[in-house]
Amino acid sequence: MAALNLHDSEFLLSAVKYGQYAEHNFPEIAFVGRSNVGKSSLINVLLNRRNFARVSGQPGRTQTINFYRIDTIGFVDLPGYGFAKVPESVRQQWKPMIEDYLTKRKNLVGIIQIVDIRHKPSAEDEIMSRWLLEMGIPAWVVATKADKISRGQYKPSLERIMNLLHLPGVIFSSHTKEGRDNVLGLIKEMIEIGRP
């Protein structure tokens, strides 16, 4: 596929249920991960836009499915799973919200599961990766916050994550932008393979 024009990008809408999704024919890449793992920061760095996707230091701020158009593809930021300082009633709504998107969205061609490279993947991370594998959705894991560990820890930390989640993975840092080109490359690869 031709190179993406990352400057031609816009926020489309936020949704909480199936009938509210953005209406377009573009293939979509969805971003999933625990609360506060850096989904919005990753999107911002990929696009070289500081505040394109909302970033918060408070876990659980993304409480909707956020749709973005990036040239001729879509990015979808899903609510963070796992711990978040939000009411239990809100957290209970996230599970069906995420599942509905992943099971019903025809535009979906690939998933990027985001984890913190400093920590062992959580039980929720493992459940999500197993679910993605069972559904047969093309998926990669992106290990963020690489700038928080030494380079000597990169390989063993990433290998531990890939072995536990059974997904191929790359390292990324929103602070240094390390891994940005690799993530863009795998997005293009998933789009090319799965374009509807």
Residue frames relative to the residue before (quaternion, step in Angstrom):
aa qw qx qy qz dx dy dz
M 1.0000 0.0000 0.0000 0.0000 0.00 0.00 0.00
A 0.5840 -0.5764 0.4361 0.3695 3.56 -1.21 0.50
A 0.6303 -0.5328 0.3994 0.3992 3.55 -1.22 0.47
L 0.4688 -0.6756 0.4937 0.2829 3.55 -1.02 0.82
N 0.3364 -0.6862 0.6007 0.2347 3.54 -1.13 0.69
L 0.2211 -0.8306 0.5007 0.1030 3.56 0.02 1.33
H 0.5951 0.5680 -0.3661 0.4349 3.59 1.23 -0.35
D 0.6595 0.4683 -0.2991 0.5062 3.59 1.21 -0.51
S 0.3868 0.7180 -0.4771 0.3274 3.55 0.36 1.24
E 0.0197 0.8058 -0.5902 0.0449 3.54 -1.11 0.66
F 0.4774 -0.6044 0.5497 0.3236 3.53 -1.28 0.50
L 0.2746 -0.7822 0.5384 0.1516 3.59 -0.83 0.95
L 0.7321 -0.3387 0.2688 0.5264 3.58 0.57 -1.12
S 0.3548 -0.6711 0.5962 0.2614 3.52 -1.41 0.13
A 0.0706 -0.8023 0.5927 0.0095 3.56 -1.05 0.78
V 0.2216 -0.7646 0.5860 0.1513 3.55 -1.25 0.45
K 0.7963 0.1446 -0.1035 0.5782 3.60 1.26 -0.10
Y 0.7658 -0.4447 0.2485 0.3924 3.51 -1.33 0.49
G 0.7140 0.4895 -0.2723 0.4202 3.60 0.77 -0.96
Q 0.6754 0.5050 -0.2882 0.4537 3.58 1.27 -0.24
Y 0.4178 0.7408 -0.4568 0.2607 3.61 1.25 -0.08
A 0.6108 -0.5436 0.4324 0.3802 3.55 -1.26 0.51
E 0.2870 -0.7622 0.5597 0.1534 3.56 -0.98 0.88
H 0.3681 0.6797 -0.5652 0.2881 3.56 -0.49 1.25
N 0.4800 -0.6779 0.4821 0.2787 3.58 -1.29 0.19
F 0.4390 0.7152 -0.4498 0.3057 3.59 1.24 0.19
P 0.4812 -0.6159 0.5231 0.3399 3.59 -1.15 0.56
E 0.2269 -0.8023 0.5441 0.0937 3.56 -1.05 0.79
I 0.2011 -0.7136 0.6585 0.1292 3.51 -1.26 0.69
A 0.1792 -0.7952 0.5724 0.0887 3.59 -0.78 1.02
F 0.2606 -0.7494 0.5955 0.1256 3.53 -1.16 0.78
V 0.0053 0.8023 -0.5950 0.0481 3.58 -0.70 1.13
G 0.2814 0.7558 -0.5624 0.1822 3.55 -1.18 0.52
R 0.6748 -0.4753 0.3691 0.4271 3.52 -1.32 0.19
S 0.6422 -0.5049 0.4081 0.4076 3.54 -1.27 0.38
N 0.8574 0.1429 -0.1315 0.4766 3.55 -1.09 0.85
V 0.4398 0.7005 -0.4635 0.3177 3.60 1.12 0.55
G 0.6319 -0.5889 0.3111 0.3965 3.58 1.26 -0.12
K 0.2445 0.7935 -0.5263 0.1832 3.61 1.10 0.57
S 0.6982 0.4678 -0.2775 0.4655 3.58 0.81 -1.02
S 0.6367 0.5244 -0.3329 0.4569 3.59 1.00 -0.78
L 0.6219 0.5384 -0.3347 0.4597 3.58 1.02 -0.78
I 0.6585 0.5003 -0.3120 0.4677 3.60 0.85 -0.93
N 0.6567 0.5228 -0.3151 0.4429 3.59 0.90 -0.89
V 0.6766 0.4806 -0.2977 0.4719 3.59 0.92 -0.87
L 0.6131 0.5505 -0.3583 0.4389 3.60 0.97 -0.77
L 0.7588 0.3754 -0.1895 0.4974 3.57 1.00 -0.84
N 0.3591 -0.7359 0.4864 0.3049 3.59 1.28 -0.13
R 0.5211 0.5894 -0.4289 0.4440 3.56 1.02 0.89
R 0.4372 -0.7528 0.4236 0.2504 3.57 -0.53 1.14
N 0.8352 0.1421 -0.0377 0.5299 3.60 0.79 -0.96
F 0.2308 0.7959 -0.5300 0.1799 3.58 1.10 0.62
A 0.7526 0.1687 -0.1013 0.6284 3.57 0.86 -0.99
R 0.5096 -0.6783 0.4350 0.3016 3.56 -0.87 0.93
V 0.1498 -0.7803 0.6051 0.0500 3.54 -0.92 1.02
S 0.0186 0.7965 -0.6038 0.0271 3.55 -0.98 0.85
G 0.4276 -0.6852 0.5261 0.2664 3.55 -1.12 0.66
Q 0.6328 0.5210 -0.3283 0.4695 3.55 1.28 -0.16
P 0.4278 -0.7178 0.4817 0.2639 3.61 -0.58 1.11
G 0.8025 0.3371 -0.2318 0.4343 3.51 -1.15 0.70
R 0.4252 0.7203 -0.4675 0.2861 3.60 1.19 0.20
T 0.6496 0.4565 -0.3259 0.5133 3.60 1.13 -0.54
Q 0.0471 0.8356 -0.5398 0.0905 3.56 -0.12 1.30
T 0.6869 0.3785 -0.2714 0.5579 3.55 1.31 0.29
I 0.4838 -0.5832 0.5374 0.3703 3.54 -1.34 0.07
N 0.1381 -0.8231 0.5495 0.0395 3.57 -0.52 1.18
F 0.1936 -0.8019 0.5627 0.0542 3.55 -0.72 1.18
Y 0.0403 -0.7833 0.6203 -0.0114 3.54 -0.97 0.98
R 0.2568 -0.7233 0.6116 0.1919 3.57 -1.20 0.57
I 0.0629 -0.7719 0.6326 -0.0005 3.54 -0.86 1.05
D 0.7847 -0.1900 0.0779 0.5848 3.59 -0.07 1.30
T 0.7882 -0.2806 0.2142 0.5040 3.62 -0.49 -1.14
I 0.6545 0.4303 -0.3532 0.5115 3.60 1.12 0.61
G 0.3688 -0.7187 0.5409 0.2342 3.55 -1.30 0.22
F 0.1948 -0.7113 0.6598 0.1443 3.53 -1.23 0.66
V 0.0750 -0.7941 0.6026 0.0252 3.57 -0.97 0.85
D 0.1853 -0.7830 0.5906 0.0609 3.56 -0.63 1.21
L 0.1830 -0.8117 0.5502 0.0703 3.56 -0.44 1.26
P 0.6223 -0.5448 0.3874 0.4073 3.63 -1.12 0.52
G 0.5074 -0.6500 0.4716 0.3126 3.57 -1.04 0.75
Y 0.2747 -0.7493 0.5757 0.1777 3.56 -1.05 0.74
G 0.6452 0.5100 -0.3814 0.4221 3.56 -1.27 0.22
F 0.8252 -0.2535 0.1686 0.4759 3.54 -1.28 -0.40
A 0.2175 0.7377 -0.6272 0.1231 3.51 -1.05 0.83
K 0.4169 -0.7086 0.5124 0.2480 3.56 -1.00 0.84
V 0.4077 0.6561 -0.5243 0.3583 3.51 0.44 1.28
P 0.6556 -0.5069 0.3566 0.4314 3.61 -1.16 0.36
E 0.6048 -0.5800 0.4094 0.3608 3.56 -1.09 0.74
S 0.6162 0.5615 -0.3523 0.4253 3.59 1.03 -0.75
V 0.6439 0.5076 -0.3186 0.4756 3.58 1.08 -0.72
R 0.6592 0.5111 -0.3180 0.4507 3.58 0.91 -0.89
Q 0.6338 0.5366 -0.3307 0.4483 3.58 1.04 -0.72
Q 0.6392 0.5279 -0.3247 0.4554 3.58 1.15 -0.56
W 0.5991 0.6072 -0.3638 0.3742 3.59 1.11 -0.63
K 0.6306 0.5721 -0.3518 0.3890 3.60 0.92 -0.88
P 0.7118 0.4065 -0.2852 0.4968 3.66 0.69 -0.90
M 0.5863 0.5766 -0.3764 0.4268 3.60 1.11 -0.63
I 0.6869 0.4684 -0.2705 0.4853 3.57 0.91 -0.97
E 0.6765 0.5034 -0.2998 0.4462 3.59 0.87 -0.94
D 0.6291 0.5354 -0.3428 0.4474 3.59 0.96 -0.79
Y 0.6610 0.4946 -0.3207 0.4643 3.57 0.89 -0.88
L 0.7169 0.4764 -0.2724 0.4300 3.60 0.74 -1.04
T 0.7383 0.4142 -0.2371 0.4765 3.61 1.06 -0.63
K 0.7762 0.3854 -0.1855 0.4633 3.60 1.08 -0.62
R 0.6161 0.5973 -0.3507 0.3749 3.58 1.13 -0.53
K 0.3332 -0.7769 0.5066 0.1693 3.57 -0.44 1.23
N 0.6433 0.5528 -0.3213 0.4211 3.62 1.09 -0.63
L 0.5528 0.6553 -0.3854 0.3413 3.59 1.19 -0.51
V 0.0321 -0.8176 0.5748 -0.0117 3.57 -0.75 1.08
G 0.8250 0.0007 0.0033 0.5651 3.59 1.19 -0.23
I 0.2612 -0.7559 0.5869 0.1264 3.52 -1.27 0.57
I 0.1321 -0.7256 0.6647 0.1192 3.53 -1.17 0.68
Q 0.1492 -0.7786 0.6065 0.0603 3.55 -0.59 1.20
I 0.1907 -0.8159 0.5429 0.0564 3.55 -0.65 1.15
V 0.0106 0.7826 -0.6214 0.0365 3.55 -0.95 0.98
D 0.5015 -0.6198 0.5147 0.3153 3.56 -1.29 0.39
I 0.4302 -0.7442 0.4497 0.2428 3.59 -0.53 1.19
R 0.6152 0.5877 -0.3432 0.3980 3.60 1.16 -0.49
H 0.7850 0.3279 -0.1432 0.5057 3.57 1.15 -0.53
K 0.5653 -0.5495 0.4865 0.3765 3.52 -1.25 0.45
P 0.5513 -0.6074 0.4401 0.3653 3.62 -0.94 0.77
S 0.4707 -0.6933 0.4801 0.2596 3.55 -1.00 0.89
A 0.6838 -0.4411 0.3704 0.4479 3.55 -1.33 0.12
E 0.6460 0.5187 -0.3216 0.4585 3.60 1.02 -0.80
D 0.6148 0.5382 -0.3413 0.4647 3.59 1.08 -0.74
E 0.6795 0.4917 -0.2917 0.4598 3.59 0.91 -0.92
I 0.6252 0.5262 -0.3367 0.4679 3.59 1.02 -0.78
M 0.6590 0.5134 -0.3074 0.4557 3.58 0.92 -0.91
S 0.6829 0.4835 -0.3072 0.4534 3.61 0.83 -0.91
R 0.6299 0.5198 -0.3395 0.4666 3.61 1.00 -0.75
W 0.6496 0.5261 -0.3087 0.4538 3.54 0.98 -0.88
L 0.6507 0.5085 -0.3117 0.4699 3.59 0.98 -0.86
L 0.6516 0.5144 -0.3105 0.4630 3.58 0.97 -0.85
E 0.6602 0.5100 -0.3053 0.4592 3.59 0.96 -0.87
M 0.6851 0.4728 -0.2761 0.4805 3.57 1.09 -0.74
G 0.4082 -0.7405 0.4496 0.2879 3.56 1.22 -0.35
I 0.3914 0.7083 -0.4946 0.3169 3.57 1.17 0.51
P 0.4747 -0.6524 0.4941 0.3239 3.64 -0.79 0.89
A 0.0865 0.8180 -0.5578 0.1105 3.58 -0.73 1.04
W 0.1018 -0.7454 0.6561 0.0591 3.51 -1.26 0.66
V 0.3055 -0.7106 0.5920 0.2263 3.53 -1.22 0.46
V 0.1507 -0.7587 0.6289 0.0784 3.56 -1.01 0.91
A 0.2189 -0.7853 0.5718 0.0918 3.55 -0.64 1.20
T 0.1797 -0.8340 0.5186 0.0559 3.56 -0.28 1.31
K 0.7678 0.3841 -0.2890 0.4236 3.53 -1.43 0.07
A 0.1843 0.8200 -0.5163 0.1645 3.56 1.11 0.76
D 0.6037 0.5766 -0.3609 0.4157 3.59 1.13 -0.54
K 0.6158 0.5717 -0.3373 0.4245 3.60 1.27 -0.28
I 0.7330 0.3294 -0.2206 0.5527 3.61 1.27 -0.14
S 0.5830 -0.5753 0.4282 0.3819 3.58 -1.24 0.28
R 0.6321 -0.5443 0.3903 0.3895 3.57 -1.19 0.51
G 0.6157 0.5684 -0.3441 0.4236 3.56 1.09 -0.64
Q 0.6712 0.4841 -0.2892 0.4811 3.57 1.22 -0.41
Y 0.4358 0.7302 -0.4488 0.2746 3.59 1.23 -0.30
K 0.7424 0.4467 -0.2502 0.4320 3.55 0.54 -1.21
P 0.7079 0.4377 -0.3082 0.4608 3.66 0.69 -0.90
S 0.6385 0.5294 -0.3368 0.4456 3.60 1.02 -0.74
L 0.6761 0.4805 -0.2941 0.4748 3.58 0.93 -0.90
E 0.6439 0.5235 -0.3270 0.4521 3.60 0.97 -0.80
R 0.6221 0.5308 -0.3394 0.4648 3.61 1.02 -0.76
I 0.6646 0.5023 -0.2999 0.4649 3.57 0.94 -0.91
M 0.6778 0.4917 -0.3000 0.4569 3.60 0.84 -0.95
N 0.6548 0.5171 -0.3175 0.4506 3.59 0.98 -0.78
L 0.6886 0.4734 -0.2856 0.4693 3.58 1.00 -0.78
L 0.7563 0.3764 -0.2012 0.4958 3.58 1.00 -0.78
H 0.3180 -0.7840 0.4785 0.2352 3.60 1.30 -0.23
L 0.5617 0.5524 -0.3992 0.4690 3.54 1.07 0.86
P 0.5030 -0.5986 0.5054 0.3651 3.60 -1.16 0.48
G 0.0828 -0.8436 0.5305 0.0123 3.57 -1.04 0.64
V 0.1724 -0.7451 0.6329 0.1208 3.51 -1.37 0.32
I 0.4526 -0.6703 0.5279 0.2592 3.54 -1.32 0.49
F 0.0137 -0.8087 0.5870 -0.0354 3.56 -1.07 0.77
S 0.0369 -0.7622 0.6446 0.0463 3.54 -1.24 0.58
S 0.3373 -0.7367 0.5472 0.2099 3.58 -0.74 1.01
H 0.6071 0.5715 -0.3461 0.4302 3.58 1.21 -0.45
T 0.7942 0.2646 -0.1334 0.5305 3.60 0.85 -0.98
K 0.3849 -0.7329 0.4489 0.3365 3.58 1.35 -0.32
E 0.3359 0.7350 -0.5168 0.2827 3.59 1.21 0.36
G 0.7893 0.2929 -0.2378 0.4844 3.56 -0.94 0.94
R 0.4233 0.7296 -0.4587 0.2796 3.61 1.25 -0.16
D 0.6887 0.4776 -0.2906 0.4616 3.59 0.81 -0.97
N 0.6269 0.5369 -0.3382 0.4520 3.59 1.05 -0.72
V 0.6634 0.4918 -0.3099 0.4712 3.59 0.95 -0.85
L 0.6427 0.5064 -0.3295 0.4711 3.60 0.95 -0.80
G 0.6370 0.5393 -0.3219 0.4470 3.58 1.03 -0.76
L 0.6982 0.4498 -0.2955 0.4720 3.58 0.87 -0.85
I 0.5779 0.5550 -0.3786 0.4632 3.61 1.15 -0.52
K 0.6622 0.4974 -0.3049 0.4702 3.59 0.89 -0.91
E 0.6328 0.5344 -0.3272 0.4549 3.57 1.05 -0.79
M 0.6709 0.4877 -0.3009 0.4706 3.61 0.91 -0.88
I 0.6303 0.5259 -0.3327 0.4642 3.59 1.04 -0.77
E 0.6690 0.5186 -0.3025 0.4382 3.57 0.89 -0.96
I 0.6864 0.4840 -0.2761 0.4673 3.58 0.98 -0.88
G 0.8328 0.2915 -0.1043 0.4589 3.54 0.86 -0.99
R 0.3092 0.7800 -0.5058 0.2003 3.58 1.19 0.18
P 0.3721 -0.7558 0.4901 0.2238 3.61 -0.65 1.09
